[in-house]
Amino acid sequence: MGKKILLVCGGGASTGFLAQAITNAANNEGYDYEIFARPVDMLDGLIGEIDVLLIAPHFKFREKELIEKARNNSVCCGVIDSLAYGTMDGKTILNQINNLIGG
């Protein structure tokens, strides 16, 4: 079974494009990942279904709260690299995901 990776931000629009870029990079590398984006307000309903939580860089001000929520649910968590986010660099963020999950 593949890993489920959730990207969160305010509305989910820009992270939706980023999720597609990461999905393309993951598919090219042969990873079985389901990568999707949602507004941060939907996190409580999804936290039990995901393996990795990535926070958009402009939501870094909520990092402590979101990391604690992730830890309490045994979910790996990190803030997306701002340069990779701005350039929609799916491969760099895929590497970040793999580092978070230890692979």
C-alpha distances in whole Angstrom, upper triangle without the diagonal:
4,7,9,13,16,19,22,26,29,28,25,27,27,24,23,24,23,19,20,21,18,16,18,18,15,15,18,16,13,11,8,9,10,14,16,20,22,25,25,27,23,22,22,21,17,17,16,13,12,11,14,17,20,23,26,29,31,30,30,33,30,28,29,29,25,24,25,24,20,21,22,19,17,16,17,20,22,25,24,27,30,31,27,27,30,30,26,25,22,21,23,21,18,19,20,16,16,19,18,14,16,15
4,7,10,13,16,19,23,26,26,22,24,24,20,19,21,19,15,16,18,14,12,15,15,11,12,15,14,11,8,5,5,7,10,13,17,19,22,23,24,21,20,21,20,16,16,15,12,10,9,11,15,17,20,22,25,28,26,27,30,27,25,27,26,23,22,24,22,19,20,21,18,16,14,15,17,19,21,21,23,26,27,23,23,27,26,23,21,18,18,19,17,14,16,17,13,13,16,15,12,14,13
4,6,10,13,16,20,23,23,20,22,22,18,17,19,17,14,15,16,13,12,15,15,11,13,16,14,13,9,7,5,6,8,11,14,16,20,19,22,19,17,18,17,14,13,13,10,7,6,8,11,13,17,19,22,25,23,23,26,24,22,23,23,19,18,20,18,15,16,18,15,13,11,11,13,15,18,17,20,23,24,21,21,24,24,21,20,16,16,17,15,12,14,14,10,10,13,12,9,12,12
4,7,10,13,17,20,19,16,19,19,15,15,17,15,11,14,15,12,11,15,15,12,14,17,16,15,11,9,6,5,6,8,11,13,16,16,18,15,13,15,14,10,10,11,7,5,5,7,9,11,14,17,20,22,20,21,24,21,20,21,21,17,17,19,16,13,16,17,14,13,10,11,12,14,16,16,19,21,23,20,19,22,23,19,19,16,17,18,14,13,15,14,11,12,15,13,11,15,14
4,7,10,14,17,17,14,16,16,12,12,14,12,9,12,13,10,10,14,14,11,14,17,16,15,12,11,7,6,5,6,8,11,14,14,16,14,12,15,14,11,10,12,9,6,6,5,6,7,11,13,16,18,17,18,21,18,17,19,18,14,14,17,15,12,15,17,14,13,10,9,10,11,13,12,15,18,20,17,15,19,19,16,16,13,14,15,11,10,13,12,8,11,13,11,11,14,14
4,6,10,13,13,11,13,13,10,10,13,11,8,12,13,11,12,15,16,14,16,19,19,19,15,14,10,8,6,5,6,7,10,10,13,11,9,12,12,9,9,11,10,7,8,6,5,6,9,10,14,16,14,15,18,16,15,17,16,12,13,16,14,11,14,16,14,14,10,10,10,11,12,11,15,17,19,16,14,18,19,16,16,14,16,16,12,12,15,13,11,14,15,13,13,17,17
4,7,10,11,8,11,10,6,8,11,9,7,11,12,10,12,15,15,15,17,20,20,20,17,17,13,11,8,6,5,6,8,9,12,11,10,13,14,11,11,14,13,10,11,9,6,5,6,7,11,12,11,13,15,14,13,16,15,12,13,16,14,13,16,18,16,16,13,12,10,10,9,9,12,13,16,13,11,14,16,13,14,12,15,14,11,12,15,12,11,14,16,14,15,18,19
4,7,8,7,10,10,7,9,12,11,10,14,15,14,15,19,19,19,21,23,23,24,21,20,16,14,11,9,6,5,5,5,9,9,8,12,13,11,11,15,14,12,14,11,8,6,5,6,10,10,8,11,13,11,11,14,13,10,12,15,13,12,16,17,16,17,14,14,11,11,10,10,13,14,17,15,12,15,17,15,16,15,18,17,14,15,18,15,14,18,19,16,18,21,22
4,6,6,8,8,7,10,12,11,12,15,16,16,18,20,21,21,23,25,26,27,24,23,20,18,14,12,8,7,5,5,9,10,10,14,15,14,14,18,18,16,17,14,11,9,7,5,8,8,6,10,11,10,11,15,14,11,14,17,15,15,19,20,19,20,17,17,14,13,11,11,13,13,16,15,12,13,16,15,17,16,20,19,15,18,20,17,17,21,21,19,21,24,25
4,6,8,9,9,11,14,14,15,18,19,19,21,23,24,24,27,29,29,30,27,27,23,20,17,14,10,8,5,6,8,10,11,14,16,15,16,20,20,19,20,18,14,13,10,9,11,9,8,11,12,11,13,16,15,13,16,19,17,18,21,22,21,23,20,20,17,16,14,14,17,15,18,18,14,15,18,17,20,20,23,22,19,21,24,21,21,24,25,23,25,28,29
4,6,8,8,9,12,13,14,16,18,18,19,22,23,24,25,28,29,29,27,26,22,19,16,13,9,7,5,8,9,10,12,15,16,15,17,21,20,19,21,19,16,14,12,11,13,12,11,15,16,15,17,20,18,16,19,21,19,20,23,24,23,25,22,22,19,18,16,16,18,17,20,19,15,16,19,17,20,19,23,23,20,22,24,22,21,25,26,24,26,29,30
4,6,5,6,9,10,10,12,14,15,16,18,20,20,22,24,25,26,23,22,19,16,13,9,6,5,5,8,10,10,12,15,15,14,16,19,18,17,19,16,14,12,11,9,13,12,12,15,17,16,17,20,19,16,19,21,19,19,22,23,22,23,20,20,17,17,15,14,17,16,18,17,13,14,16,14,17,16,20,20,17,18,21,20,18,22,23,22,23,26,27
4,5,5,7,9,10,11,13,15,16,17,19,20,22,23,25,26,24,23,20,17,14,11,8,8,9,12,14,14,15,19,19,18,20,23,21,20,21,19,17,15,14,11,14,13,14,17,19,19,20,23,22,19,22,25,23,22,26,27,25,26,23,23,20,19,17,15,17,16,18,16,13,13,15,13,16,16,19,20,17,19,22,21,20,24,25,24,25,28,28
4,5,5,6,9,10,11,13,14,16,17,19,20,22,23,24,23,23,19,17,14,11,9,10,10,13,16,16,17,21,21,19,20,24,22,20,21,18,16,13,12,9,12,11,13,16,18,18,18,22,22,19,21,24,23,22,25,27,26,26,23,22,19,17,15,13,14,13,14,13,9,9,11,9,13,13,17,17,14,17,19,18,18,22,23,22,24,27,26
4,5,5,6,9,10,10,12,14,15,16,18,20,21,22,20,19,16,14,10,8,6,8,9,11,14,14,14,18,18,16,17,20,19,16,17,15,12,10,9,7,10,11,12,14,17,16,16,20,20,17,18,21,20,19,22,24,22,23,19,18,16,14,12,10,13,12,14,12,8,10,12,9,12,11,15,15,12,14,17,15,15,18,20,18,20,23,23
4,5,5,7,9,10,11,13,14,15,16,19,20,21,19,18,15,13,9,7,5,8,10,13,15,14,15,19,18,16,18,20,18,16,18,16,14,12,13,11,14,15,15,18,20,20,20,23,22,19,21,24,22,20,24,26,23,24,20,20,18,17,16,13,16,16,17,14,11,13,14,10,13,12,15,16,14,15,18,17,16,19,21,20,21,24,24
4,5,5,6,9,10,11,13,14,16,17,19,20,19,19,16,14,11,9,9,11,13,16,19,18,19,22,22,20,21,24,21,19,20,18,16,14,14,12,15,16,17,19,22,22,22,25,25,22,23,26,25,23,26,28,26,26,23,22,20,19,17,14,15,15,15,13,10,11,11,8,11,10,14,15,13,14,17,17,17,20,22,21,22,25,24
4,5,5,6,8,10,11,12,14,15,17,18,17,17,14,13,9,9,8,12,14,15,19,18,18,21,21,19,20,22,20,17,18,15,14,11,12,10,12,14,15,17,20,20,19,23,23,20,21,24,23,21,24,26,24,24,20,19,17,15,14,10,12,12,12,9,7,9,9,6,8,7,10,11,9,11,14,13,13,16,18,18,19,22,21
4,5,5,6,9,10,10,12,14,15,16,14,14,11,9,6,5,6,10,13,15,18,16,16,19,19,16,17,19,17,14,15,13,12,10,12,11,14,16,16,18,21,20,19,23,22,19,20,23,21,19,22,24,22,22,18,17,16,15,14,12,14,15,15,12,10,13,13,9,10,8,11,12,10,10,14,13,12,15,17,16,17,20,19
4,5,5,6,9,10,10,12,14,15,14,14,11,10,8,8,9,13,16,18,21,19,19,23,22,19,20,22,19,17,18,16,16,14,16,15,17,19,20,22,25,24,23,26,26,23,23,27,25,23,26,28,25,25,21,20,19,18,18,15,16,17,17,14,12,14,13,9,10,8,11,13,12,11,15,16,14,17,19,19,20,22,21
4,5,5,6,9,10,11,13,14,14,15,12,12,10,11,12,15,18,20,23,22,21,25,24,21,22,24,22,19,19,17,16,14,16,14,17,19,20,21,25,24,23,26,27,23,24,27,26,24,26,29,27,26,22,20,19,18,17,13,14,15,14,11,10,12,10,7,7,5,8,10,9,9,13,14,13,15,18,18,19,21,19
4,5,5,6,9,10,11,12,11,12,9,10,7,9,11,15,18,19,22,21,20,23,23,19,20,22,19,16,15,13,14,12,14,14,16,18,19,20,23,23,21,24,25,21,21,25,24,21,23,26,24,22,19,17,16,15,15,12,13,15,14,11,10,13,12,8,8,4,6,8,7,6,10,11,10,12,14,15,15,17,16
4,5,5,6,9,10,10,9,9,7,7,6,9,11,15,18,20,23,21,20,23,22,19,20,21,18,15,15,14,15,14,16,16,19,21,22,23,26,25,24,27,27,23,23,26,25,22,24,26,24,23,19,18,18,18,18,15,17,18,18,14,14,17,15,12,11,7,9,12,10,8,12,13,12,13,16,16,16,18,16
4,5,5,6,9,10,10,11,10,11,10,12,14,18,21,23,26,24,24,27,26,23,24,25,22,19,19,17,18,17,19,19,21,23,24,25,29,28,26,30,30,26,26,29,28,25,28,30,27,26,23,21,21,20,20,17,18,19,18,15,15,17,15,11,11,7,9,12,11,10,13,15,14,15,18,19,19,20,18
4,6,5,6,9,9,11,10,12,11,14,16,20,23,24,27,25,24,27,27,23,24,25,22,19,18,16,18,16,19,18,20,23,24,24,28,27,25,28,29,26,25,28,28,24,26,29,27,25,22,20,20,19,19,16,16,18,17,13,14,16,14,11,9,6,5,9,9,7,10,12,12,12,15,17,17,18,15
4,5,5,6,5,7,7,9,9,13,15,19,22,23,26,24,23,26,25,21,22,22,19,17,15,14,16,15,18,19,21,24,24,25,28,27,25,28,28,24,24,27,26,22,24,27,24,22,19,18,18,18,19,16,17,19,19,15,16,19,17,14,12,8,8,11,10,7,9,12,10,10,14,15,14,15,13
4,5,5,6,7,8,10,11,14,17,21,24,25,28,26,25,28,27,23,24,24,21,19,18,17,19,19,22,22,24,27,27,28,31,30,28,31,31,28,27,30,29,25,27,30,27,25,22,21,21,21,22,19,21,23,22,18,19,21,19,16,14,11,10,14,13,10,13,16,14,14,17,18,17,18,16
4,6,8,10,11,14,14,17,20,24,27,28,31,29,28,31,30,26,27,28,24,22,21,20,21,20,23,23,25,28,29,29,33,32,30,33,33,30,29,32,31,28,30,32,30,28,25,23,23,23,23,20,21,23,22,18,19,21,19,16,14,11,10,13,14,11,13,16,15,14,18,19,19,19,16
4,6,9,11,14,14,18,20,24,27,28,31,29,28,30,30,26,26,26,24,21,19,18,20,20,23,23,25,28,28,28,32,31,29,31,32,29,27,30,30,26,28,30,28,26,23,21,22,21,22,20,20,23,21,18,19,22,20,17,14,11,9,12,13,9,11,14,13,12,15,17,16,16,13
4,7,9,12,14,17,21,24,28,28,31,29,27,30,29,25,25,25,22,19,18,18,20,20,24,25,27,30,30,30,34,32,30,32,33,29,28,31,30,26,27,30,27,25,22,21,22,22,24,22,22,25,24,21,22,25,23,20,17,14,12,15,15,12,13,16,14,13,16,18,16,16,13
4,6,9,11,15,18,21,25,25,28,25,24,26,25,21,21,21,18,16,14,14,17,17,21,22,24,27,27,27,31,29,27,29,29,25,24,27,26,22,24,26,23,21,18,17,19,19,21,19,20,23,23,19,20,23,22,19,17,13,12,14,13,10,11,14,11,10,14,15,13,14,11
4,7,10,13,17,20,23,24,26,24,22,24,23,19,19,19,16,14,12,13,16,17,21,22,25,28,27,27,31,29,27,29,29,25,24,26,25,21,23,25,22,20,17,17,19,20,22,20,22,25,25,21,22,25,24,20,19,15,15,17,15,12,14,16,12,12,16,16,13,15,13
4,6,10,13,16,20,20,23,20,18,21,20,16,16,16,13,11,10,10,13,14,17,19,21,24,23,24,27,25,23,25,25,21,21,23,22,18,20,22,19,18,15,14,15,17,18,17,19,22,22,19,19,22,21,18,17,13,13,15,13,10,13,13,10,11,14,14,12,14,13
4,7,10,13,17,18,20,17,16,18,17,13,14,15,11,9,10,10,12,13,16,17,21,23,22,23,26,24,23,25,24,20,20,23,21,18,20,22,18,18,15,15,16,17,18,17,20,22,23,19,18,21,21,17,17,14,15,17,14,12,15,15,12,13,17,15,14,17,16
4,7,10,14,15,18,15,14,17,16,13,14,15,12,10,10,9,10,10,13,14,17,19,19,20,23,21,20,22,22,18,18,21,19,16,19,21,18,18,14,14,14,15,15,14,16,18,19,16,15,18,18,14,14,11,13,14,11,10,14,13,10,13,16,15,14,17,16
4,7,11,12,15,12,12,15,14,11,13,15,12,10,12,11,10,10,12,13,16,18,17,19,21,20,19,22,21,17,18,21,18,16,20,21,18,19,15,15,15,15,15,14,17,18,20,17,15,17,18,14,15,13,15,16,13,13,16,16,13,16,18,17,17,20,20
4,7,9,12,10,10,14,13,11,13,15,13,12,14,12,10,9,10,10,14,15,14,16,19,17,17,20,19,15,17,20,17,16,19,21,19,19,16,16,14,14,14,13,16,16,18,16,13,16,17,14,15,13,17,17,14,14,18,16,14,18,20,18,18,22,22
4,6,8,7,8,11,11,9,11,14,13,12,15,13,11,11,10,11,14,14,13,16,18,15,16,19,17,14,16,19,16,15,19,20,18,19,16,17,15,16,15,14,18,18,20,19,15,18,19,17,19,17,20,20,17,18,21,19,17,20,22,20,20,24,24
4,5,6,7,11,11,11,13,16,15,15,17,15,12,12,10,10,14,13,11,14,15,13,15,17,15,13,16,18,15,15,19,20,19,20,17,18,16,16,15,15,18,18,21,19,16,18,20,18,20,19,22,22,19,20,23,21,19,23,24,21,23,26,27
4,5,5,9,10,10,11,14,15,14,16,14,10,10,9,10,13,12,9,12,13,10,11,14,12,9,12,14,12,12,16,17,16,18,15,16,13,14,13,14,17,17,21,20,16,19,21,19,21,20,23,22,19,20,23,20,18,22,23,20,21,25,26
4,6,7,9,10,11,15,15,15,18,17,13,14,12,13,16,15,12,15,15,12,14,16,13,11,15,16,13,14,18,17,17,19,17,18,16,17,17,18,21,21,24,23,20,22,25,23,25,24,27,26,22,24,26,23,22,25,26,23,24,28,29
4,6,6,7,9,12,12,12,16,15,12,14,13,14,18,17,14,17,17,14,16,17,15,12,15,16,13,13,17,17,15,18,16,17,16,17,17,18,22,22,25,24,21,23,25,23,25,23,26,25,22,23,25,23,21,24,25,22,22,26,27
4,5,5,6,9,10,10,13,12,9,11,11,13,16,16,13,15,16,13,13,15,12,9,12,13,9,10,13,13,12,14,12,14,12,14,15,16,20,21,24,23,20,23,25,22,24,22,24,24,20,21,23,20,18,21,22,19,19,23,24
4,6,6,8,10,11,14,14,12,14,14,17,20,20,16,18,18,14,15,15,12,10,13,12,9,10,13,12,10,14,12,15,14,17,18,20,23,24,28,26,23,26,29,26,27,25,28,27,23,24,26,23,21,24,24,21,21,25,26
4,6,7,8,10,14,14,13,16,16,18,22,22,19,21,21,18,18,19,16,14,16,16,12,12,16,14,12,15,14,17,16,19,20,21,25,26,29,27,25,27,29,26,28,26,28,28,24,24,26,24,21,24,25,22,22,25,27
4,6,5,7,10,11,10,13,14,17,20,21,18,20,21,17,17,18,16,13,14,15,11,11,14,13,11,13,11,14,14,16,18,19,23,24,27,25,22,25,27,24,25,22,24,24,21,21,23,21,18,20,22,19,18,22,23
4,5,6,8,9,8,12,13,16,19,20,17,18,19,16,15,16,13,10,11,12,8,7,10,10,7,9,8,11,11,14,16,18,21,23,26,24,22,25,27,24,25,22,24,24,20,20,22,19,16,19,20,16,16,20,21
4,6,8,11,11,15,16,20,23,24,21,22,23,19,18,19,16,14,14,14,10,9,11,10,7,9,8,12,13,17,19,21,24,26,29,27,25,29,30,27,27,25,26,26,22,21,23,21,18,20,21,17,16,20,21
4,7,10,11,14,16,19,23,24,21,22,24,21,20,21,19,15,16,16,13,11,14,13,10,11,9,12,14,17,19,20,24,26,28,25,24,27,28,25,25,22,24,24,20,19,22,20,16,18,20,17,15,19,20
4,6,7,11,13,16,20,21,19,20,22,19,17,18,17,14,13,15,12,9,12,13,9,9,7,9,10,13,16,16,20,22,25,22,21,24,25,22,22,19,20,20,17,16,18,16,13,15,16,13,12,16,17
4,7,10,13,17,19,22,19,20,22,19,17,18,17,14,13,14,13,9,11,12,9,8,5,6,9,12,15,15,19,21,24,21,20,24,25,22,21,18,19,18,15,14,15,14,10,11,13,10,8,12,13
4,7,10,13,16,18,16,16,19,16,14,15,15,12,11,13,12,8,10,13,10,9,5,5,6,8,11,12,15,18,20,17,17,20,21,18,18,15,16,16,12,11,13,11,7,10,11,8,8,11,13
4,7,10,13,15,13,13,15,13,11,13,12,9,8,11,10,7,10,12,11,10,7,6,5,7,9,10,13,16,18,16,15,18,20,17,17,15,17,16,12,13,14,11,9,12,13,10,11,14,16
4,7,9,12,10,10,14,12,10,13,13,9,9,13,12,10,13,15,14,14,10,8,6,5,6,6,10,12,14,13,11,15,16,14,14,13,14,13,9,11,12,9,8,12,12,10,12,15,16
4,6,8,6,7,10,9,7,11,11,8,9,13,12,11,14,16,16,16,13,11,8,6,5,6,9,10,14,13,10,13,16,14,15,14,17,15,11,14,15,12,12,15,15,13,15,18,20
4,6,5,7,10,10,10,13,14,11,13,16,16,15,18,20,19,20,16,15,11,9,6,5,8,8,11,11,8,10,13,12,13,13,16,14,11,14,16,13,13,17,17,15,18,21,22
4,5,5,9,10,9,13,14,13,13,17,17,17,19,22,22,22,18,16,13,10,6,6,7,5,9,10,8,9,13,12,14,15,17,14,12,16,16,13,15,18,18,16,19,22,23
4,6,7,9,10,14,14,13,15,18,18,18,21,23,23,24,21,19,15,13,9,9,10,8,12,13,10,11,14,14,16,18,20,18,16,19,20,17,18,22,21,20,23,25,26
4,5,6,7,10,11,10,12,15,15,15,18,19,20,21,18,17,13,11,8,10,12,11,14,15,12,14,17,17,18,19,21,19,16,19,20,17,18,21,21,18,21,24,26
4,5,5,8,10,9,10,13,14,14,16,19,20,20,17,16,12,9,7,9,10,10,14,15,13,15,18,18,19,19,21,18,16,19,19,16,17,20,19,17,20,22,24
4,6,8,9,10,11,13,14,16,17,19,20,21,19,18,14,13,10,13,14,13,17,18,16,18,21,21,22,23,25,22,20,23,23,20,20,24,22,20,23,25,28
4,6,6,6,9,10,11,12,14,16,17,18,16,16,12,11,10,13,15,15,19,19,17,19,22,22,23,23,25,22,20,22,23,19,19,23,21,19,21,24,26
4,6,5,6,8,10,10,12,14,15,16,14,13,9,8,7,11,13,14,17,18,16,18,21,21,21,21,23,20,17,20,20,16,16,19,18,15,18,20,23
4,6,5,6,9,10,11,12,14,15,14,13,10,10,10,14,16,17,21,21,20,22,25,24,25,24,26,23,20,22,22,18,18,21,19,16,19,21,24
4,6,5,6,9,10,11,13,14,13,14,11,12,12,16,18,19,23,23,21,23,26,25,26,25,27,25,22,23,24,20,20,22,21,18,20,23,25
4,5,5,6,9,10,11,12,10,11,8,9,10,13,16,17,21,20,18,21,24,22,23,22,24,22,18,20,21,17,16,19,18,15,17,20,22
4,5,5,6,9,10,10,9,8,6,7,9,13,15,17,21,20,19,22,24,23,23,22,23,21,18,19,19,15,15,17,16,12,14,17,20
4,5,5,6,9,10,10,10,9,11,13,16,19,21,25,24,23,26,28,27,27,25,26,24,21,22,22,19,18,20,19,15,17,19,22
4,6,5,7,9,8,10,9,12,14,17,20,22,25,24,23,26,28,26,27,25,26,25,21,22,23,19,18,20,20,16,17,20,23
4,5,5,6,5,7,6,10,12,15,18,20,24,22,21,24,26,24,24,22,23,22,18,19,20,16,14,17,16,12,13,16,19
4,5,5,6,7,8,11,14,17,20,22,25,24,23,27,29,27,26,24,25,23,20,20,21,17,16,17,16,12,13,15,19
4,6,8,10,11,14,17,20,23,25,29,27,26,30,32,29,29,27,28,27,23,24,24,21,19,20,20,16,16,19,22
4,5,9,11,14,17,20,23,25,28,27,25,29,30,28,28,26,26,25,22,22,23,20,17,19,19,15,14,17,20
4,7,9,13,17,19,22,25,27,25,25,28,30,27,27,24,25,24,20,20,20,18,15,16,16,12,11,14,17
4,6,10,13,15,18,21,24,22,21,25,26,24,23,21,21,20,17,16,17,14,12,13,13,10,9,13,15
4,7,11,13,15,18,21,19,19,22,23,21,20,18,18,17,14,14,14,11,9,10,10,6,7,10,12
4,7,10,13,15,18,17,16,19,21,19,19,17,18,16,13,13,14,10,9,11,11,7,9,12,14
4,6,9,12,15,13,13,16,18,17,16,15,16,13,11,12,12,8,9,11,10,8,11,13,15
4,6,8,12,11,10,13,15,14,14,14,15,13,10,13,13,9,10,14,12,11,14,16,18
4,6,9,7,7,10,12,11,11,11,12,10,7,10,11,8,9,13,12,11,14,16,17
4,6,5,6,9,10,10,10,11,12,8,7,11,11,8,11,14,13,13,16,18,18
4,5,5,6,9,10,10,12,14,11,10,14,14,12,14,17,17,17,20,21,22
4,5,5,6,8,8,11,12,10,10,14,14,13,15,18,17,18,21,22,22
4,6,5,6,5,7,9,6,7,10,11,10,13,15,15,16,19,20,20
4,6,5,6,8,11,9,8,12,13,12,13,16,17,17,19,21,21
4,6,8,11,13,12,11,15,16,15,17,20,20,20,23,25,25
4,5,9,11,10,11,14,15,15,17,19,20,21,23,25,24
4,6,9,9,9,11,13,13,15,17,18,19,21,23,22
4,6,6,7,9,10,11,13,15,16,17,19,20,19
4,6,5,6,9,10,10,12,14,15,17,18,17
4,5,5,6,9,10,11,12,14,15,16,14
4,5,5,6,9,10,11,13,15,15,14
4,5,5,6,9,10,10,13,14,13
4,5,5,6,9,10,11,12,11
4,5,5,6,9,10,10,9
4,5,5,6,9,10,10
4,5,5,6,9,8
4,5,5,6,5
4,6,5,6
4,6,8
4,6
4
